[in-house]
Structures are given as structure tokens and as C-alpha cells.
Amino acid sequence: MRMSDFDPTAPKKPTNLSVNGDLLAQAREHNINLSSTLERALVETLRLKRRERWIAENQAAIGAYNEHVEKNGVFSDDVRSF
């Protein structure tokens, strides 16, 4: 998932979070923008979750394709030069 996979113009929503106090202190010490850091982490987490869901939803097709390739090879076996 890329940052463009969501509406970057959507309004910001305030929320309450609980964060480890030591991590929060270190983040503030290093001037880390918590909102943008959380958004980036959410983008990455959502990308991984969507990938996992896609693989689970398509597991039967992936297995069937792999079985077909194992039995019959791929269509380009006769034309590739490597």
C-alpha cells in the first residue's frame, strides 16, 4: 500500500492513544511527528494485512496454478532461451 492508496485530503480525526512513556519521551526528544509516523505505520500495516488477505482469498487459485505448472510447465518453456 502506498500513501496514495488512501485519501490524503480526508480530514484529520482526533484520537486518544496509549503509548509507552519512554518511547514517547524519546520521540519528543528527537522531534518526531507522532501523527505522520503513525500514518506511515498504518499504511505499511494495512498493506501487509491486505496482502495476507489476498493470498488467503486466492490460495486455491495459486495452488491450482502451481499444480498446473508442475505438471505442464509454463507456456514459454519452448520459447525462452535461458
Helices and strands as residue ranges (DSSP letters): G 3-5, H 21-29, H 34-57, H 59-72
